[in-house]
Amino acid sequence: MNDEENLEEYCKTIFADYPDVVKVNTLKEMLPKIGKNKIYKLLQEKEILSKRIGRDYYIPKISIIKYLTKK
């Protein structure tokens, strides 16, 4: 395994207790160093892929992991 694959596996492990799809408040728990305004900016700019339904964003956990492990 390369470093990127190891990091992805590590992220899957630390986020194992979270559901496969989360909302913004849960994403804030997962990434506590990032403020809500920055989270909304990342979602709107599609840095973290999500689906917006009404006023809520639904974020697949794999999108968060991919964001954290990309170079």
CHARMM internal coordinates of N, CA and C (Angstrom, degrees):
IC EDIT
DIST 1 N 1 CA 1.4594
DIST 1 CA 1 C 1.5221
ANGL 1 N 1 CA 1 C 109.96
DIST 1 C 2 N 1.3248
ANGL 1 CA 1 C 2 N 115.75
DIHE 1 N 1 CA 1 C 2 N 142.25
DIST 2 N 2 CA 1.4538
ANGL 1 C 2 N 2 CA 118.41
DIHE 1 CA 1 C 2 N 2 CA 175.94
DIST 2 CA 2 C 1.5282
ANGL 2 N 2 CA 2 C 110.14
DIHE 1 C 2 N 2 CA 2 C -90.25
DIST 2 C 3 N 1.3216
ANGL 2 CA 2 C 3 N 116.65
DIHE 2 N 2 CA 2 C 3 N 176.50
DIST 3 N 3 CA 1.4643
ANGL 2 C 3 N 3 CA 120.93
DIHE 2 CA 2 C 3 N 3 CA -176.48
DIST 3 CA 3 C 1.5209
ANGL 3 N 3 CA 3 C 112.66
DIHE 2 C 3 N 3 CA 3 C -61.98
DIST 3 C 4 N 1.3373
ANGL 3 CA 3 C 4 N 116.28
DIHE 3 N 3 CA 3 C 4 N -38.47
DIST 4 N 4 CA 1.4586
ANGL 3 C 4 N 4 CA 119.86
DIHE 3 CA 3 C 4 N 4 CA -179.49
DIST 4 CA 4 C 1.5260
ANGL 4 N 4 CA 4 C 110.70
DIHE 3 C 4 N 4 CA 4 C -64.87
DIST 4 C 5 N 1.3206
ANGL 4 CA 4 C 5 N 117.78
DIHE 4 N 4 CA 4 C 5 N -42.36
DIST 5 N 5 CA 1.4653
ANGL 4 C 5 N 5 CA 121.34
DIHE 4 CA 4 C 5 N 5 CA 177.72
DIST 5 CA 5 C 1.5250
ANGL 5 N 5 CA 5 C 110.70
DIHE 4 C 5 N 5 CA 5 C -65.86
DIST 5 C 6 N 1.3310
ANGL 5 CA 5 C 6 N 117.46
DIHE 5 N 5 CA 5 C 6 N -39.22
DIST 6 N 6 CA 1.4638
ANGL 5 C 6 N 6 CA 120.66
DIHE 5 CA 5 C 6 N 6 CA 177.41
DIST 6 CA 6 C 1.5219
ANGL 6 N 6 CA 6 C 111.05
DIHE 5 C 6 N 6 CA 6 C -63.00
DIST 6 C 7 N 1.3215
ANGL 6 CA 6 C 7 N 116.74
DIHE 6 N 6 CA 6 C 7 N -41.99
DIST 7 N 7 CA 1.4573
ANGL 6 C 7 N 7 CA 121.07
DIHE 6 CA 6 C 7 N 7 CA 179.10
DIST 7 CA 7 C 1.5205
ANGL 7 N 7 CA 7 C 110.77
DIHE 6 C 7 N 7 CA 7 C -64.60
DIST 7 C 8 N 1.3275
ANGL 7 CA 7 C 8 N 116.57
DIHE 7 N 7 CA 7 C 8 N -41.15
DIST 8 N 8 CA 1.4640
ANGL 7 C 8 N 8 CA 120.31
DIHE 7 CA 7 C 8 N 8 CA 178.63
DIST 8 CA 8 C 1.5292
ANGL 8 N 8 CA 8 C 110.70
DIHE 7 C 8 N 8 CA 8 C -63.13
DIST 8 C 9 N 1.3170
ANGL 8 CA 8 C 9 N 117.67
DIHE 8 N 8 CA 8 C 9 N -43.15
DIST 9 N 9 CA 1.4678
ANGL 8 C 9 N 9 CA 121.25
DIHE 8 CA 8 C 9 N 9 CA 177.55
DIST 9 CA 9 C 1.5289
ANGL 9 N 9 CA 9 C 111.17
DIHE 8 C 9 N 9 CA 9 C -63.74
DIST 9 C 10 N 1.3187
ANGL 9 CA 9 C 10 N 116.56
DIHE 9 N 9 CA 9 C 10 N -39.57
DIST 10 N 10 CA 1.4684
ANGL 9 C 10 N 10 CA 121.03
DIHE 9 CA 9 C 10 N 10 CA 177.63
DIST 10 CA 10 C 1.5265
ANGL 10 N 10 CA 10 C 110.16
DIHE 9 C 10 N 10 CA 10 C -62.54
DIST 10 C 11 N 1.3329
ANGL 10 CA 10 C 11 N 117.55
DIHE 10 N 10 CA 10 C 11 N -44.90
DIST 11 N 11 CA 1.4601
ANGL 10 C 11 N 11 CA 121.09
DIHE 10 CA 10 C 11 N 11 CA 178.77
DIST 11 CA 11 C 1.5282
ANGL 11 N 11 CA 11 C 111.22
DIHE 10 C 11 N 11 CA 11 C -61.87
DIST 11 C 12 N 1.3206
ANGL 11 CA 11 C 12 N 116.55
DIHE 11 N 11 CA 11 C 12 N -41.31
DIST 12 N 12 CA 1.4658
ANGL 11 C 12 N 12 CA 119.86
DIHE 11 CA 11 C 12 N 12 CA 177.30
DIST 12 CA 12 C 1.5171
ANGL 12 N 12 CA 12 C 110.70
DIHE 11 C 12 N 12 CA 12 C -60.05
DIST 12 C 13 N 1.3213
ANGL 12 CA 12 C 13 N 116.52
DIHE 12 N 12 CA 12 C 13 N -37.28
DIST 13 N 13 CA 1.4607
ANGL 12 C 13 N 13 CA 121.19
DIHE 12 CA 12 C 13 N 13 CA 179.82
DIST 13 CA 13 C 1.5308
ANGL 13 N 13 CA 13 C 111.36
DIHE 12 C 13 N 13 CA 13 C -68.32
DIST 13 C 14 N 1.3348
ANGL 13 CA 13 C 14 N 117.20
DIHE 13 N 13 CA 13 C 14 N -47.25
DIST 14 N 14 CA 1.4690
ANGL 13 C 14 N 14 CA 118.35
DIHE 13 CA 13 C 14 N 14 CA -176.29
DIST 14 CA 14 C 1.5283
ANGL 14 N 14 CA 14 C 112.60
DIHE 13 C 14 N 14 CA 14 C -72.41
DIST 14 C 15 N 1.3342
ANGL 14 CA 14 C 15 N 117.38
DIHE 14 N 14 CA 14 C 15 N -22.75
DIST 15 N 15 CA 1.4582
ANGL 14 C 15 N 15 CA 120.77
DIHE 14 CA 14 C 15 N 15 CA 177.79
DIST 15 CA 15 C 1.5255
ANGL 15 N 15 CA 15 C 112.57
DIHE 14 C 15 N 15 CA 15 C -100.12
DIST 15 C 16 N 1.3113
ANGL 15 CA 15 C 16 N 118.44
DIHE 15 N 15 CA 15 C 16 N 12.78
DIST 16 N 16 CA 1.4677
ANGL 15 C 16 N 16 CA 122.47
DIHE 15 CA 15 C 16 N 16 CA -174.75
DIST 16 CA 16 C 1.5299
ANGL 16 N 16 CA 16 C 112.73
DIHE 15 C 16 N 16 CA 16 C -59.98
DIST 16 C 17 N 1.3260
ANGL 16 CA 16 C 17 N 118.23
DIHE 16 N 16 CA 16 C 17 N -31.47
DIST 17 N 17 CA 1.4659
ANGL 16 C 17 N 17 CA 120.89
DIHE 16 CA 16 C 17 N 17 CA -177.36
DIST 17 CA 17 C 1.5247
ANGL 17 N 17 CA 17 C 113.30
DIHE 16 C 17 N 17 CA 17 C -80.72
DIST 17 C 18 N 1.3214
ANGL 17 CA 17 C 18 N 117.00
DIHE 17 N 17 CA 17 C 18 N -7.13
DIST 18 N 18 CA 1.4630
ANGL 17 C 18 N 18 CA 120.27
DIHE 17 CA 17 C 18 N 18 CA 179.94
DIST 18 CA 18 C 1.5256
ANGL 18 N 18 CA 18 C 109.60
DIHE 17 C 18 N 18 CA 18 C -90.65
DIST 18 C 19 N 1.3401
ANGL 18 CA 18 C 19 N 117.08
DIHE 18 N 18 CA 18 C 19 N 151.62
DIST 19 N 19 CA 1.4721
ANGL 18 C 19 N 19 CA 119.44
DIHE 18 CA 18 C 19 N 19 CA 177.89
DIST 19 CA 19 C 1.5273
ANGL 19 N 19 CA 19 C 111.20
DIHE 18 C 19 N 19 CA 19 C -66.99
DIST 19 C 20 N 1.3136
ANGL 19 CA 19 C 20 N 116.42
DIHE 19 N 19 CA 19 C 20 N 165.75
DIST 20 N 20 CA 1.4680
ANGL 19 C 20 N 20 CA 121.79
DIHE 19 CA 19 C 20 N 20 CA -178.02
DIST 20 CA 20 C 1.5249
ANGL 20 N 20 CA 20 C 112.56
DIHE 19 C 20 N 20 CA 20 C -67.68
DIST 20 C 21 N 1.3270
ANGL 20 CA 20 C 21 N 117.22
DIHE 20 N 20 CA 20 C 21 N -25.62
DIST 21 N 21 CA 1.4641
ANGL 20 C 21 N 21 CA 122.33
DIHE 20 CA 20 C 21 N 21 CA 177.53
DIST 21 CA 21 C 1.5246
ANGL 21 N 21 CA 21 C 107.15
DIHE 20 C 21 N 21 CA 21 C -129.88
DIST 21 C 22 N 1.3383
ANGL 21 CA 21 C 22 N 115.70
DIHE 21 N 21 CA 21 C 22 N 130.16
DIST 22 N 22 CA 1.4677
ANGL 21 C 22 N 22 CA 120.02
DIHE 21 CA 21 C 22 N 22 CA -177.11
DIST 22 CA 22 C 1.5236
ANGL 22 N 22 CA 22 C 110.21
DIHE 21 C 22 N 22 CA 22 C -125.13
DIST 22 C 23 N 1.3241
ANGL 22 CA 22 C 23 N 115.61
DIHE 22 N 22 CA 22 C 23 N 165.06
DIST 23 N 23 CA 1.4581
ANGL 22 C 23 N 23 CA 122.43
DIHE 22 CA 22 C 23 N 23 CA 173.42
DIST 23 CA 23 C 1.5264
ANGL 23 N 23 CA 23 C 108.27
DIHE 22 C 23 N 23 CA 23 C -102.86
DIST 23 C 24 N 1.3161
ANGL 23 CA 23 C 24 N 116.48
DIHE 23 N 23 CA 23 C 24 N 177.56
DIST 24 N 24 CA 1.4616
ANGL 23 C 24 N 24 CA 122.06
DIHE 23 CA 23 C 24 N 24 CA -174.28
DIST 24 CA 24 C 1.5246
ANGL 24 N 24 CA 24 C 112.31
DIHE 23 C 24 N 24 CA 24 C -58.57
DIST 24 C 25 N 1.3287
ANGL 24 CA 24 C 25 N 118.65
DIHE 24 N 24 CA 24 C 25 N -42.50
DIST 25 N 25 CA 1.4667
ANGL 24 C 25 N 25 CA 120.09
DIHE 24 CA 24 C 25 N 25 CA -178.95
DIST 25 CA 25 C 1.5247
ANGL 25 N 25 CA 25 C 111.54
DIHE 24 C 25 N 25 CA 25 C -60.88
DIST 25 C 26 N 1.3056
ANGL 25 CA 25 C 26 N 116.79
DIHE 25 N 25 CA 25 C 26 N -39.44
DIST 26 N 26 CA 1.4647
ANGL 25 C 26 N 26 CA 120.56
DIHE 25 CA 25 C 26 N 26 CA 178.39
DIST 26 CA 26 C 1.5231
ANGL 26 N 26 CA 26 C 110.44
DIHE 25 C 26 N 26 CA 26 C -70.75
DIST 26 C 27 N 1.3234
ANGL 26 CA 26 C 27 N 117.07
DIHE 26 N 26 CA 26 C 27 N -38.87
DIST 27 N 27 CA 1.4666
ANGL 26 C 27 N 27 CA 120.41
DIHE 26 CA 26 C 27 N 27 CA 176.27
DIST 27 CA 27 C 1.5170
ANGL 27 N 27 CA 27 C 109.76
DIHE 26 C 27 N 27 CA 27 C -60.51
DIST 27 C 28 N 1.3125
ANGL 27 CA 27 C 28 N 117.78
DIHE 27 N 27 CA 27 C 28 N -37.69
DIST 28 N 28 CA 1.4675
ANGL 27 C 28 N 28 CA 122.04
DIHE 27 CA 27 C 28 N 28 CA 177.33
DIST 28 CA 28 C 1.5300
ANGL 28 N 28 CA 28 C 110.52
DIHE 27 C 28 N 28 CA 28 C -62.32
DIST 28 C 29 N 1.3350
ANGL 28 CA 28 C 29 N 117.49
DIHE 28 N 28 CA 28 C 29 N -37.75
DIST 29 N 29 CA 1.4746
ANGL 28 C 29 N 29 CA 121.43
DIHE 28 CA 28 C 29 N 29 CA 175.48
DIST 29 CA 29 C 1.5289
ANGL 29 N 29 CA 29 C 110.58
DIHE 28 C 29 N 29 CA 29 C -65.84
DIST 29 C 30 N 1.3230
ANGL 29 CA 29 C 30 N 116.23
DIHE 29 N 29 CA 29 C 30 N -39.62
DIST 30 N 30 CA 1.4589
ANGL 29 C 30 N 30 CA 120.92
DIHE 29 CA 29 C 30 N 30 CA -177.54
DIST 30 CA 30 C 1.5270
ANGL 30 N 30 CA 30 C 111.85
DIHE 29 C 30 N 30 CA 30 C -69.68
DIST 30 C 31 N 1.3211
ANGL 30 CA 30 C 31 N 116.14
DIHE 30 N 30 CA 30 C 31 N -34.10
DIST 31 N 31 CA 1.4676
ANGL 30 C 31 N 31 CA 122.41
DIHE 30 CA 30 C 31 N 31 CA -178.45
DIST 31 CA 31 C 1.5311
ANGL 31 N 31 CA 31 C 108.59
DIHE 30 C 31 N 31 CA 31 C -124.38
DIST 31 C 32 N 1.3258
ANGL 31 CA 31 C 32 N 117.25
DIHE 31 N 31 CA 31 C 32 N 72.13
DIST 32 N 32 CA 1.4772
ANGL 31 C 32 N 32 CA 120.59
DIHE 31 CA 31 C 32 N 32 CA -171.43
DIST 32 CA 32 C 1.5254
ANGL 32 N 32 CA 32 C 114.95
DIHE 31 C 32 N 32 CA 32 C -65.43
DIST 32 C 33 N 1.3094
ANGL 32 CA 32 C 33 N 118.78
DIHE 32 N 32 CA 32 C 33 N -18.63
DIST 33 N 33 CA 1.4694
ANGL 32 C 33 N 33 CA 121.37
DIHE 32 CA 32 C 33 N 33 CA -178.85
DIST 33 CA 33 C 1.5329
ANGL 33 N 33 CA 33 C 112.60
DIHE 32 C 33 N 33 CA 33 C -82.88
DIST 33 C 34 N 1.3388
ANGL 33 CA 33 C 34 N 116.53
DIHE 33 N 33 CA 33 C 34 N -7.48
DIST 34 N 34 CA 1.4638
ANGL 33 C 34 N 34 CA 121.05
DIHE 33 CA 33 C 34 N 34 CA -179.45
DIST 34 CA 34 C 1.5249
ANGL 34 N 34 CA 34 C 108.31
DIHE 33 C 34 N 34 CA 34 C -105.20
DIST 34 C 35 N 1.3324
ANGL 34 CA 34 C 35 N 116.09
DIHE 34 N 34 CA 34 C 35 N 127.75
DIST 35 N 35 CA 1.4608
ANGL 34 C 35 N 35 CA 121.15
DIHE 34 CA 34 C 35 N 35 CA 179.66
DIST 35 CA 35 C 1.5197
ANGL 35 N 35 CA 35 C 112.24
DIHE 34 C 35 N 35 CA 35 C -74.81
DIST 35 C 36 N 1.3307
ANGL 35 CA 35 C 36 N 115.21
DIHE 35 N 35 CA 35 C 36 N 164.57
DIST 36 N 36 CA 1.4663
ANGL 35 C 36 N 36 CA 120.10
DIHE 35 CA 35 C 36 N 36 CA -178.27
DIST 36 CA 36 C 1.5244
ANGL 36 N 36 CA 36 C 112.07
DIHE 35 C 36 N 36 CA 36 C -62.09
DIST 36 C 37 N 1.3217
ANGL 36 CA 36 C 37 N 117.71
DIHE 36 N 36 CA 36 C 37 N -39.07
DIST 37 N 37 CA 1.4656
ANGL 36 C 37 N 37 CA 119.68
DIHE 36 CA 36 C 37 N 37 CA 179.68
DIST 37 CA 37 C 1.5224
ANGL 37 N 37 CA 37 C 110.60
DIHE 36 C 37 N 37 CA 37 C -61.69
DIST 37 C 38 N 1.3218
ANGL 37 CA 37 C 38 N 116.99
DIHE 37 N 37 CA 37 C 38 N -42.79
DIST 38 N 38 CA 1.4701
ANGL 37 C 38 N 38 CA 121.24
DIHE 37 CA 37 C 38 N 38 CA 178.96
DIST 38 CA 38 C 1.5267
ANGL 38 N 38 CA 38 C 110.05
DIHE 37 C 38 N 38 CA 38 C -65.74
DIST 38 C 39 N 1.3289
ANGL 38 CA 38 C 39 N 117.25
DIHE 38 N 38 CA 38 C 39 N -39.71
DIST 39 N 39 CA 1.4697
ANGL 38 C 39 N 39 CA 120.83
DIHE 38 CA 38 C 39 N 39 CA 178.09
DIST 39 CA 39 C 1.5285
ANGL 39 N 39 CA 39 C 110.31
DIHE 38 C 39 N 39 CA 39 C -60.07
DIST 39 C 40 N 1.3424
ANGL 39 CA 39 C 40 N 116.77
DIHE 39 N 39 CA 39 C 40 N -47.47
DIST 40 N 40 CA 1.4623
ANGL 39 C 40 N 40 CA 119.34
DIHE 39 CA 39 C 40 N 40 CA 178.81
DIST 40 CA 40 C 1.5264
ANGL 40 N 40 CA 40 C 111.03
DIHE 39 C 40 N 40 CA 40 C -61.78
DIST 40 C 41 N 1.3327
ANGL 40 CA 40 C 41 N 117.51
DIHE 40 N 40 CA 40 C 41 N -37.60
DIST 41 N 41 CA 1.4603
ANGL 40 C 41 N 41 CA 120.98
DIHE 40 CA 40 C 41 N 41 CA 178.12
DIST 41 CA 41 C 1.5325
ANGL 41 N 41 CA 41 C 110.41
DIHE 40 C 41 N 41 CA 41 C -63.93
DIST 41 C 42 N 1.3460
ANGL 41 CA 41 C 42 N 117.08
DIHE 41 N 41 CA 41 C 42 N -44.12
DIST 42 N 42 CA 1.4675
ANGL 41 C 42 N 42 CA 121.08
DIHE 41 CA 41 C 42 N 42 CA 178.41
DIST 42 CA 42 C 1.5289
ANGL 42 N 42 CA 42 C 111.14
DIHE 41 C 42 N 42 CA 42 C -61.29
DIST 42 C 43 N 1.3252
ANGL 42 CA 42 C 43 N 116.63
DIHE 42 N 42 CA 42 C 43 N -38.41
DIST 43 N 43 CA 1.4624
ANGL 42 C 43 N 43 CA 120.72
DIHE 42 CA 42 C 43 N 43 CA 179.59
DIST 43 CA 43 C 1.5316
ANGL 43 N 43 CA 43 C 111.08
DIHE 42 C 43 N 43 CA 43 C -70.38
DIST 43 C 44 N 1.3236
ANGL 43 CA 43 C 44 N 116.85
DIHE 43 N 43 CA 43 C 44 N -44.47
DIST 44 N 44 CA 1.4600
ANGL 43 C 44 N 44 CA 120.76
DIHE 43 CA 43 C 44 N 44 CA -178.33
DIST 44 CA 44 C 1.5256
ANGL 44 N 44 CA 44 C 111.66
DIHE 43 C 44 N 44 CA 44 C -66.56
DIST 44 C 45 N 1.3445
ANGL 44 CA 44 C 45 N 116.89
DIHE 44 N 44 CA 44 C 45 N -34.37
DIST 45 N 45 CA 1.4558
ANGL 44 C 45 N 45 CA 120.54
DIHE 44 CA 44 C 45 N 45 CA 179.62
DIST 45 CA 45 C 1.5301
ANGL 45 N 45 CA 45 C 112.38
DIHE 44 C 45 N 45 CA 45 C -88.08
DIST 45 C 46 N 1.3283
ANGL 45 CA 45 C 46 N 115.57
DIHE 45 N 45 CA 45 C 46 N 4.73
DIST 46 N 46 CA 1.4665
ANGL 45 C 46 N 46 CA 123.44
DIHE 45 CA 45 C 46 N 46 CA 177.45
DIST 46 CA 46 C 1.5241
ANGL 46 N 46 CA 46 C 113.24
DIHE 45 C 46 N 46 CA 46 C 61.06
DIST 46 C 47 N 1.3376
ANGL 46 CA 46 C 47 N 116.32
DIHE 46 N 46 CA 46 C 47 N 27.94
DIST 47 N 47 CA 1.4681
ANGL 46 C 47 N 47 CA 121.05
DIHE 46 CA 46 C 47 N 47 CA 171.34
DIST 47 CA 47 C 1.5289
ANGL 47 N 47 CA 47 C 108.78
DIHE 46 C 47 N 47 CA 47 C -69.57
DIST 47 C 48 N 1.3280
ANGL 47 CA 47 C 48 N 115.32
DIHE 47 N 47 CA 47 C 48 N -36.50
DIST 48 N 48 CA 1.4596
ANGL 47 C 48 N 48 CA 122.74
DIHE 47 CA 47 C 48 N 48 CA 171.30
DIST 48 CA 48 C 1.5237
ANGL 48 N 48 CA 48 C 105.30
DIHE 47 C 48 N 48 CA 48 C -116.21
DIST 48 C 49 N 1.3197
ANGL 48 CA 48 C 49 N 116.72
DIHE 48 N 48 CA 48 C 49 N 118.01
DIST 49 N 49 CA 1.4656
ANGL 48 C 49 N 49 CA 120.58
DIHE 48 CA 48 C 49 N 49 CA -176.93
DIST 49 CA 49 C 1.5204
ANGL 49 N 49 CA 49 C 110.55
DIHE 48 C 49 N 49 CA 49 C -70.88
DIST 49 C 50 N 1.3206
ANGL 49 CA 49 C 50 N 115.66
DIHE 49 N 49 CA 49 C 50 N 140.38
DIST 50 N 50 CA 1.4555
ANGL 49 C 50 N 50 CA 121.31
DIHE 49 CA 49 C 50 N 50 CA -178.91
DIST 50 CA 50 C 1.5218
ANGL 50 N 50 CA 50 C 108.99
DIHE 49 C 50 N 50 CA 50 C -155.04
DIST 50 C 51 N 1.3112
ANGL 50 CA 50 C 51 N 114.94
DIHE 50 N 50 CA 50 C 51 N 174.27
DIST 51 N 51 CA 1.4647
ANGL 50 C 51 N 51 CA 121.98
DIHE 50 CA 50 C 51 N 51 CA 175.04
DIST 51 CA 51 C 1.5155
ANGL 51 N 51 CA 51 C 106.69
DIHE 50 C 51 N 51 CA 51 C -125.48
DIST 51 C 52 N 1.3047
ANGL 51 CA 51 C 52 N 116.25
DIHE 51 N 51 CA 51 C 52 N 125.97
DIST 52 N 52 CA 1.4570
ANGL 51 C 52 N 52 CA 120.12
DIHE 51 CA 51 C 52 N 52 CA 178.35
DIST 52 CA 52 C 1.5206
ANGL 52 N 52 CA 52 C 108.96
DIHE 51 C 52 N 52 CA 52 C -97.18
DIST 52 C 53 N 1.3071
ANGL 52 CA 52 C 53 N 115.32
DIHE 52 N 52 CA 52 C 53 N 125.75
DIST 53 N 53 CA 1.4603
ANGL 52 C 53 N 53 CA 122.03
DIHE 52 CA 52 C 53 N 53 CA 176.77
DIST 53 CA 53 C 1.5189
ANGL 53 N 53 CA 53 C 106.18
DIHE 52 C 53 N 53 CA 53 C -126.52
DIST 53 C 54 N 1.3261
ANGL 53 CA 53 C 54 N 115.10
DIHE 53 N 53 CA 53 C 54 N 113.05
DIST 54 N 54 CA 1.4580
ANGL 53 C 54 N 54 CA 119.40
DIHE 53 CA 53 C 54 N 54 CA -174.35
DIST 54 CA 54 C 1.5221
ANGL 54 N 54 CA 54 C 109.14
DIHE 53 C 54 N 54 CA 54 C 64.75
DIST 54 C 55 N 1.3234
ANGL 54 CA 54 C 55 N 116.41
DIHE 54 N 54 CA 54 C 55 N -125.08
DIST 55 N 55 CA 1.4615
ANGL 54 C 55 N 55 CA 121.10
DIHE 54 CA 54 C 55 N 55 CA 179.67
DIST 55 CA 55 C 1.5270
ANGL 55 N 55 CA 55 C 112.72
DIHE 54 C 55 N 55 CA 55 C -95.13
DIST 55 C 56 N 1.3167
ANGL 55 CA 55 C 56 N 117.27
DIHE 55 N 55 CA 55 C 56 N -6.62
DIST 56 N 56 CA 1.4614
ANGL 55 C 56 N 56 CA 121.17
DIHE 55 CA 55 C 56 N 56 CA -174.34
DIST 56 CA 56 C 1.5216
ANGL 56 N 56 CA 56 C 112.35
DIHE 55 C 56 N 56 CA 56 C -99.85
DIST 56 C 57 N 1.3195
ANGL 56 CA 56 C 57 N 114.70
DIHE 56 N 56 CA 56 C 57 N 144.05
DIST 57 N 57 CA 1.4558
ANGL 56 C 57 N 57 CA 122.01
DIHE 56 CA 56 C 57 N 57 CA 171.81
DIST 57 CA 57 C 1.5273
ANGL 57 N 57 CA 57 C 107.79
DIHE 56 C 57 N 57 CA 57 C -100.19
DIST 57 C 58 N 1.3177
ANGL 57 CA 57 C 58 N 116.40
DIHE 57 N 57 CA 57 C 58 N 135.89
DIST 58 N 58 CA 1.4537
ANGL 57 C 58 N 58 CA 122.68
DIHE 57 CA 57 C 58 N 58 CA 174.94
DIST 58 CA 58 C 1.5246
ANGL 58 N 58 CA 58 C 106.67
DIHE 57 C 58 N 58 CA 58 C -114.46
DIST 58 C 59 N 1.3326
ANGL 58 CA 58 C 59 N 115.40
DIHE 58 N 58 CA 58 C 59 N 118.82
DIST 59 N 59 CA 1.4561
ANGL 58 C 59 N 59 CA 121.24
DIHE 58 CA 58 C 59 N 59 CA -171.28
DIST 59 CA 59 C 1.5213
ANGL 59 N 59 CA 59 C 109.80
DIHE 58 C 59 N 59 CA 59 C -115.83
DIST 59 C 60 N 1.3324
ANGL 59 CA 59 C 60 N 118.16
DIHE 59 N 59 CA 59 C 60 N 116.40
DIST 60 N 60 CA 1.4698
ANGL 59 C 60 N 60 CA 119.84
DIHE 59 CA 59 C 60 N 60 CA 175.78
DIST 60 CA 60 C 1.5301
ANGL 60 N 60 CA 60 C 109.92
DIHE 59 C 60 N 60 CA 60 C -65.69
DIST 60 C 61 N 1.3091
ANGL 60 CA 60 C 61 N 115.92
DIHE 60 N 60 CA 60 C 61 N 137.64
DIST 61 N 61 CA 1.4598
ANGL 60 C 61 N 61 CA 120.78
DIHE 60 CA 60 C 61 N 61 CA -179.93
DIST 61 CA 61 C 1.5182
ANGL 61 N 61 CA 61 C 111.43
DIHE 60 C 61 N 61 CA 61 C -57.40
DIST 61 C 62 N 1.3090
ANGL 61 CA 61 C 62 N 117.64
DIHE 61 N 61 CA 61 C 62 N -35.00
DIST 62 N 62 CA 1.4634
ANGL 61 C 62 N 62 CA 120.99
DIHE 61 CA 61 C 62 N 62 CA 179.99
DIST 62 CA 62 C 1.5292
ANGL 62 N 62 CA 62 C 110.77
DIHE 61 C 62 N 62 CA 62 C -64.05
DIST 62 C 63 N 1.3392
ANGL 62 CA 62 C 63 N 118.23
DIHE 62 N 62 CA 62 C 63 N -31.36
DIST 63 N 63 CA 1.4656
ANGL 62 C 63 N 63 CA 121.06
DIHE 62 CA 62 C 63 N 63 CA 177.01
DIST 63 CA 63 C 1.5274
ANGL 63 N 63 CA 63 C 111.21
DIHE 62 C 63 N 63 CA 63 C -65.82
DIST 63 C 64 N 1.3114
ANGL 63 CA 63 C 64 N 116.03
DIHE 63 N 63 CA 63 C 64 N -36.16
DIST 64 N 64 CA 1.4673
ANGL 63 C 64 N 64 CA 121.01
DIHE 63 CA 63 C 64 N 64 CA 178.00
DIST 64 CA 64 C 1.5250
ANGL 64 N 64 CA 64 C 109.54
DIHE 63 C 64 N 64 CA 64 C -67.67
DIST 64 C 65 N 1.3137
ANGL 64 CA 64 C 65 N 116.12
DIHE 64 N 64 CA 64 C 65 N -43.79
DIST 65 N 65 CA 1.4681
ANGL 64 C 65 N 65 CA 121.16
DIHE 64 CA 64 C 65 N 65 CA 179.62
DIST 65 CA 65 C 1.5298
ANGL 65 N 65 CA 65 C 109.82
DIHE 64 C 65 N 65 CA 65 C -63.63
DIST 65 C 66 N 1.3194
ANGL 65 CA 65 C 66 N 117.02
DIHE 65 N 65 CA 65 C 66 N -43.26
DIST 66 N 66 CA 1.4674
ANGL 65 C 66 N 66 CA 119.83
DIHE 65 CA 65 C 66 N 66 CA 179.10
DIST 66 CA 66 C 1.5267
ANGL 66 N 66 CA 66 C 110.88
DIHE 65 C 66 N 66 CA 66 C -63.57
DIST 66 C 67 N 1.3172
ANGL 66 CA 66 C 67 N 117.37
DIHE 66 N 66 CA 66 C 67 N -38.73
DIST 67 N 67 CA 1.4720
ANGL 66 C 67 N 67 CA 120.81
DIHE 66 CA 66 C 67 N 67 CA 177.05
DIST 67 CA 67 C 1.5329
ANGL 67 N 67 CA 67 C 110.27
DIHE 66 C 67 N 67 CA 67 C -61.58
DIST 67 C 68 N 1.3132
ANGL 67 CA 67 C 68 N 117.06
DIHE 67 N 67 CA 67 C 68 N -43.44
DIST 68 N 68 CA 1.4597
ANGL 67 C 68 N 68 CA 121.05
DIHE 67 CA 67 C 68 N 68 CA -177.18
DIST 68 CA 68 C 1.5277
ANGL 68 N 68 CA 68 C 112.97
DIHE 67 C 68 N 68 CA 68 C -71.62
DIST 68 C 69 N 1.3181
ANGL 68 CA 68 C 69 N 116.76
DIHE 68 N 68 CA 68 C 69 N -27.29
DIST 69 N 69 CA 1.4686
ANGL 68 C 69 N 69 CA 119.35
DIHE 68 CA 68 C 69 N 69 CA -175.10
DIST 69 CA 69 C 1.5243
ANGL 69 N 69 CA 69 C 114.48
DIHE 68 C 69 N 69 CA 69 C -100.73
DIST 69 C 70 N 1.3428
ANGL 69 CA 69 C 70 N 116.80
DIHE 69 N 69 CA 69 C 70 N -4.29
DIST 70 N 70 CA 1.4756
ANGL 69 C 70 N 70 CA 117.31
DIHE 69 CA 69 C 70 N 70 CA 179.35
DIST 70 CA 70 C 1.5156
ANGL 70 N 70 CA 70 C 110.37
DIHE 69 C 70 N 70 CA 70 C -75.95
DIST 70 C 71 N 1.3064
ANGL 70 CA 70 C 71 N 114.96
DIHE 70 N 70 CA 70 C 71 N 153.35
DIST 71 N 71 CA 1.4665
ANGL 70 C 71 N 71 CA 120.02
DIHE 70 CA 70 C 71 N 71 CA -179.64
DIST 71 CA 71 C 1.4974
ANGL 71 N 71 CA 71 C 111.36
DIHE 70 C 71 N 71 CA 71 C -93.54
END
COOR INIT
IC SEED 1 N 1 CA 1 C
IC BUILD
